[in-house]
Amino acid sequence: MFSLERGEKPMDDSSPQKEGSQAQAKFNYRLEQAAVFGYLFFACLPALIPEK
């Protein structure tokens, strides 16, 4: 993204950046999965706890 704005060729530094963005995307995906799971867990928590 930034290489295009500076006027450099995108092929110069895209190969190491692509691996980083792939790892970042995988991390963001896991983070999103954990966030959804945590939200569902805490949303169902009051129903799981028996009321006295």
MMTF fields as JSON, N, C-alpha, C and O atoms, coordinates in Angstrom:
{
  "mmtfVersion": "1.0.0",
  "mmtfProducer": "UNKNOWN",
  "numBonds": 207,
  "numAtoms": 208,
  "numGroups": 52,
  "numChains": 1,
  "numModels": 1,
  "chainsPerModel": [1],
  "groupsPerChain": [52],
  "chainIdList": ["A"],
  "bondAtomList": [4, 2, 8, 6, 12, 10, 16, 14, 20, 18, 24, 22, 28, 26, 32, 30, 36, 34, 40, 38, 44, 42, 48, 46, 52, 50, 56, 54, 60, 58, 64, 62, 68, 66, 72, 70, 76, 74, 80, 78, 84, 82, 88, 86, 92, 90, 96, 94, 100, 98, 104, 102, 108, 106, 112, 110, 116, 114, 120, 118, 124, 122, 128, 126, 132, 130, 136, 134, 140, 138, 144, 142, 148, 146, 152, 150, 156, 154, 160, 158, 164, 162, 168, 166, 172, 170, 176, 174, 180, 178, 184, 182, 188, 186, 192, 190, 196, 194, 200, 198, 204, 202],
  "bondOrderList": [1, 1, 1, 1, 1, 1, 1, 1, 1, 1, 1, 1, 1, 1, 1, 1, 1, 1, 1, 1, 1, 1, 1, 1, 1, 1, 1, 1, 1, 1, 1, 1, 1, 1, 1, 1, 1, 1, 1, 1, 1, 1, 1, 1, 1, 1, 1, 1, 1, 1, 1],
  "groupList": [{"groupName": "MET", "atomNameList": ["N", "CA", "C", "O"], "elementList": ["N", "C", "C", "O"], "formalChargeList": [0, 0, 0, 0], "bondAtomList": [1, 0, 2, 1, 3, 2], "bondOrderList": [1, 1, 2], "singleLetterCode": "M", "chemCompType": "L-PEPTIDE LINKING"}, {"groupName": "PHE", "atomNameList": ["N", "CA", "C", "O"], "elementList": ["N", "C", "C", "O"], "formalChargeList": [0, 0, 0, 0], "bondAtomList": [1, 0, 2, 1, 3, 2], "bondOrderList": [1, 1, 2], "singleLetterCode": "F", "chemCompType": "L-PEPTIDE LINKING"}, {"groupName": "SER", "atomNameList": ["N", "CA", "C", "O"], "elementList": ["N", "C", "C", "O"], "formalChargeList": [0, 0, 0, 0], "bondAtomList": [1, 0, 2, 1, 3, 2], "bondOrderList": [1, 1, 2], "singleLetterCode": "S", "chemCompType": "L-PEPTIDE LINKING"}, {"groupName": "LEU", "atomNameList": ["N", "CA", "C", "O"], "elementList": ["N", "C", "C", "O"], "formalChargeList": [0, 0, 0, 0], "bondAtomList": [1, 0, 2, 1, 3, 2], "bondOrderList": [1, 1, 2], "singleLetterCode": "L", "chemCompType": "L-PEPTIDE LINKING"}, {"groupName": "GLU", "atomNameList": ["N", "CA", "C", "O"], "elementList": ["N", "C", "C", "O"], "formalChargeList": [0, 0, 0, 0], "bondAtomList": [1, 0, 2, 1, 3, 2], "bondOrderList": [1, 1, 2], "singleLetterCode": "E", "chemCompType": "L-PEPTIDE LINKING"}, {"groupName": "ARG", "atomNameList": ["N", "CA", "C", "O"], "elementList": ["N", "C", "C", "O"], "formalChargeList": [0, 0, 0, 0], "bondAtomList": [1, 0, 2, 1, 3, 2], "bondOrderList": [1, 1, 2], "singleLetterCode": "R", "chemCompType": "L-PEPTIDE LINKING"}, {"groupName": "GLY", "atomNameList": ["N", "CA", "C", "O"], "elementList": ["N", "C", "C", "O"], "formalChargeList": [0, 0, 0, 0], "bondAtomList": [1, 0, 2, 1, 3, 2], "bondOrderList": [1, 1, 2], "singleLetterCode": "G", "chemCompType": "PEPTIDE LINKING"}, {"groupName": "LYS", "atomNameList": ["N", "CA", "C", "O"], "elementList": ["N", "C", "C", "O"], "formalChargeList": [0, 0, 0, 0], "bondAtomList": [1, 0, 2, 1, 3, 2], "bondOrderList": [1, 1, 2], "singleLetterCode": "K", "chemCompType": "L-PEPTIDE LINKING"}, {"groupName": "PRO", "atomNameList": ["N", "CA", "C", "O"], "elementList": ["N", "C", "C", "O"], "formalChargeList": [0, 0, 0, 0], "bondAtomList": [1, 0, 2, 1, 3, 2], "bondOrderList": [1, 1, 2], "singleLetterCode": "P", "chemCompType": "L-PEPTIDE LINKING"}, {"groupName": "ASP", "atomNameList": ["N", "CA", "C", "O"], "elementList": ["N", "C", "C", "O"], "formalChargeList": [0, 0, 0, 0], "bondAtomList": [1, 0, 2, 1, 3, 2], "bondOrderList": [1, 1, 2], "singleLetterCode": "D", "chemCompType": "L-PEPTIDE LINKING"}, {"groupName": "GLN", "atomNameList": ["N", "CA", "C", "O"], "elementList": ["N", "C", "C", "O"], "formalChargeList": [0, 0, 0, 0], "bondAtomList": [1, 0, 2, 1, 3, 2], "bondOrderList": [1, 1, 2], "singleLetterCode": "Q", "chemCompType": "L-PEPTIDE LINKING"}, {"groupName": "ALA", "atomNameList": ["N", "CA", "C", "O"], "elementList": ["N", "C", "C", "O"], "formalChargeList": [0, 0, 0, 0], "bondAtomList": [1, 0, 2, 1, 3, 2], "bondOrderList": [1, 1, 2], "singleLetterCode": "A", "chemCompType": "L-PEPTIDE LINKING"}, {"groupName": "ASN", "atomNameList": ["N", "CA", "C", "O"], "elementList": ["N", "C", "C", "O"], "formalChargeList": [0, 0, 0, 0], "bondAtomList": [1, 0, 2, 1, 3, 2], "bondOrderList": [1, 1, 2], "singleLetterCode": "N", "chemCompType": "L-PEPTIDE LINKING"}, {"groupName": "TYR", "atomNameList": ["N", "CA", "C", "O"], "elementList": ["N", "C", "C", "O"], "formalChargeList": [0, 0, 0, 0], "bondAtomList": [1, 0, 2, 1, 3, 2], "bondOrderList": [1, 1, 2], "singleLetterCode": "Y", "chemCompType": "L-PEPTIDE LINKING"}, {"groupName": "VAL", "atomNameList": ["N", "CA", "C", "O"], "elementList": ["N", "C", "C", "O"], "formalChargeList": [0, 0, 0, 0], "bondAtomList": [1, 0, 2, 1, 3, 2], "bondOrderList": [1, 1, 2], "singleLetterCode": "V", "chemCompType": "L-PEPTIDE LINKING"}, {"groupName": "CYS", "atomNameList": ["N", "CA", "C", "O"], "elementList": ["N", "C", "C", "O"], "formalChargeList": [0, 0, 0, 0], "bondAtomList": [1, 0, 2, 1, 3, 2], "bondOrderList": [1, 1, 2], "singleLetterCode": "C", "chemCompType": "L-PEPTIDE LINKING"}, {"groupName": "ILE", "atomNameList": ["N", "CA", "C", "O"], "elementList": ["N", "C", "C", "O"], "formalChargeList": [0, 0, 0, 0], "bondAtomList": [1, 0, 2, 1, 3, 2], "bondOrderList": [1, 1, 2], "singleLetterCode": "I", "chemCompType": "L-PEPTIDE LINKING"}],
  "groupTypeList": [0, 1, 2, 3, 4, 5, 6, 4, 7, 8, 0, 9, 9, 2, 2, 8, 10, 7, 4, 6, 2, 10, 11, 10, 11, 7, 1, 12, 13, 5, 3, 4, 10, 11, 11, 14, 1, 6, 13, 3, 1, 1, 11, 15, 3, 8, 11, 3, 16, 8, 4, 7],
  "groupIdList": [1, 2, 3, 4, 5, 6, 7, 8, 9, 10, 11, 12, 13, 14, 15, 16, 17, 18, 19, 20, 21, 22, 23, 24, 25, 26, 27, 28, 29, 30, 31, 32, 33, 34, 35, 36, 37, 38, 39, 40, 41, 42, 43, 44, 45, 46, 47, 48, 49, 50, 51, 52],
  "secStructList": [7, 2, 2, 2, 2, 6, 6, 7, 7, 6, 6, 6, 1, 2, 2, 2, 2, 2, 2, 2, 2, 2, 2, 2, 2, 2, 2, 2, 2, 2, 2, 2, 2, 2, 2, 2, 2, 2, 2, 2, 2, 2, 2, 2, 2, 2, 2, 2, 1, 7, 7, 7],
  "xCoordList": [0.83, 0.0, 0.866, 0.703, 1.796, 2.596, 3.602, 3.966, 4.057, 5.053, 4.45, 5.157, 3.165, 2.528, 2.396, 2.509, 2.157, 1.982, 3.301, 3.311, 4.417, 5.717, 6.237, 7.247, 5.562, 5.984, 6.988, 7.546, 7.238, 8.165, 7.441, 6.212, 8.229, 7.616, 7.039, 7.701, 5.832, 5.226, 5.962, 5.839, 6.728, 7.408, 8.667, 9.202, 9.155, 10.422, 10.337, 11.208, 9.293, 9.236, 7.927, 7.486, 7.307, 6.013, 6.2, 5.344, 7.306, 7.454, 7.618, 6.939, 8.485, 8.514, 7.281, 6.855, 6.715, 5.537, 4.33, 3.46, 4.284, 3.131, 3.08, 2.007, 4.251, 4.272, 3.798, 3.041, 4.245, 3.825, 2.337, 1.673, 1.802, 0.374, -0.431, -1.528, 0.127, -0.567, -0.613, -1.648, 0.512, 0.544, -0.383, -1.067, -0.4, -1.278, -2.738, -3.566, -3.054, -4.432, -4.826, -5.944, -3.894, -4.185, -4.384, -5.269, -3.543, -3.673, -4.992, -5.673, -5.36, -6.624, -7.792, -8.791, -7.678, -8.746, -8.897, -10.011, -7.77, -7.837, -8.381, -9.154, -7.966, -8.437, -9.944, -10.659, -10.42, -11.855, -12.614, -13.678, -12.062, -12.699, -12.769, -13.795, -11.673, -11.651, -12.643, -13.297, -12.752, -13.682, -15.119, -15.931, -15.436, -16.798, -17.101, -18.183, -16.137, -16.351, -16.533, -17.414, -15.69, -15.807, -17.13, -17.75, -17.561, -18.831, -19.987, -20.872, -19.976, -21.047, -21.001, -22.041, -19.778, -19.644, -20.227, -20.995, -19.854, -20.349, -21.821, -22.511, -22.313, -23.735, -24.565, -25.678, -24.006, -24.736, -24.449, -25.085, -23.512, -23.117, -24.284, -24.448, -25.102, -26.224, -27.212, -27.824, -27.377, -28.309, -27.721, -28.462, -26.406, -25.771, -25.749, -25.778, -25.697, -25.658, -27.083, -27.971, -27.292, -28.642, -28.975, -28.186, -30.142, -30.55, -31.07, -31.693, -30.8, -31.242, -32.579, -33.125],
  "yCoordList": [-1.205, 0.0, 1.257, 2.136, 1.332, 2.549, 2.668, 3.776, 1.522, 1.588, 2.248, 2.94, 2.046, 2.665, 4.168, 4.937, 4.59, 6.024, 6.773, 7.927, 6.129, 6.783, 6.763, 7.401, 6.039, 6.003, 4.905, 4.863, 4.005, 2.909, 1.788, 1.758, 0.873, -0.273, -1.211, -1.478, -1.708, -2.6, -3.937, -4.626, -4.308, -5.601, -5.552, -6.599, -4.343, -4.227, -4.845, -5.62, -4.501, -4.945, -5.674, -5.706, -6.26, -6.895, -8.329, -8.835, -9.0, -10.403, -10.594, -11.456, -9.834, -10.021, -9.444, -9.93, -8.41, -7.792, -8.725, -8.718, -9.532, -10.404, -11.461, -11.787, -12.001, -13.002, -12.382, -12.999, -11.164, -10.497, -10.226, -10.403, -9.794, -9.499, -10.789, -10.801, -11.886, -13.168, -13.597, -14.052, -13.454, -13.804, -12.883, -13.32, -11.616, -10.661, -11.023, -10.927, -11.442, -11.822, -13.067, -13.164, -14.023, -15.234, -14.892, -15.437, -13.974, -13.559, -12.828, -13.056, -11.946, -11.218, -12.186, -11.994, -13.238, -14.225, -14.963, -15.163, -15.364, -16.052, -15.128, -15.547, -13.86, -12.893, -12.703, -12.604, -12.653, -12.492, -13.721, -13.596, -14.919, -16.144, -16.144, -16.497, -15.746, -15.713, -14.682, -14.909, -13.552, -12.515, -13.001, -12.782, -13.661, -14.175, -15.255, -15.274, -16.159, -17.226, -16.649, -17.079, -15.668, -15.051, -14.324, -14.377, -13.639, -12.918, -13.893, -13.663, -14.983, -15.972, -16.62, -16.886, -16.875, -17.504, -16.61, -17.069, -15.317, -14.411, -14.085, -13.726, -14.206, -13.968, -15.123, -14.923, -16.343, -17.516, -17.789, -18.657, -17.07, -17.338, -17.192, -18.065, -16.14, -16.038, -17.19, -17.589, -17.732, -18.844, -20.139, -21.029, -20.249, -21.472, -21.524, -22.606, -20.356, -20.329, -20.505, -19.711, -21.535, -21.73, -20.65, -20.36, -20.072, -19.022, -19.659, -20.72, -18.99, -19.539, -18.928, -19.261],
  "zCoordList": [0.0, 0.0, 0.0, -0.847, 0.969, 1.09, -0.047, -0.442, -0.581, -1.655, -2.891, -3.624, -3.132, -4.292, -4.089, -5.044, -2.853, -2.605, -2.755, -3.183, -2.406, -2.515, -3.946, -4.243, -4.84, -6.232, -6.521, -7.618, -5.56, -5.817, -6.556, -6.627, -7.102, -7.773, -6.71, -5.707, -6.909, -5.906, -5.794, -4.781, -6.832, -6.791, -5.931, -5.566, -5.6, -4.88, -3.484, -3.089, -2.748, -1.35, -1.043, 0.106, -2.076, -1.826, -1.326, -0.6, -1.699, -1.325, 0.184, 0.742, 0.884, 2.341, 3.02, 4.067, 2.421, 3.028, 2.927, 3.797, 1.853, 1.662, 2.754, 3.261, 3.119, 4.186, 5.493, 6.241, 5.764, 6.987, 6.987, 8.008, 5.842, 5.787, 5.894, 6.451, 5.352, 5.475, 6.934, 7.42, 7.632, 9.051, 9.838, 10.764, 9.464, 10.135, 9.89, 10.796, 8.662, 8.351, 9.139, 9.645, 9.238, 10.005, 11.477, 12.136, 11.992, 13.388, 13.6, 14.6, 12.663, 12.778, 12.722, 13.416, 11.895, 11.796, 13.123, 13.607, 13.705, 15.0, 16.077, 16.939, 16.018, 17.009, 16.875, 17.872, 15.625, 15.399, 15.888, 16.496, 15.621, 16.101, 17.627, 18.208, 18.27, 19.733, 20.262, 21.28, 19.571, 20.018, 19.894, 20.793, 18.782, 18.592, 19.625, 20.211, 19.846, 20.821, 22.22, 22.965, 22.576, 23.89, 24.057, 25.119, 22.99, 23.068, 23.256, 24.079, 22.489, 22.627, 24.007, 24.609, 24.51, 25.817, 26.904, 27.749, 26.876, 27.911, 27.709, 28.663, 26.472, 26.23, 26.788, 27.274, 26.713, 27.208, 28.68, 29.278, 29.269, 30.648, 31.628, 32.481, 31.554, 32.503, 32.373, 33.364, 31.166, 30.987, 31.537, 31.955, 31.539, 32.028, 33.547, 34.133, 34.189, 35.65, 36.191, 35.879, 36.991, 37.558, 38.584, 39.483, 38.43, 39.373, 40.651, 40.627, 41.773, 43.053, 43.445, 44.497]
}
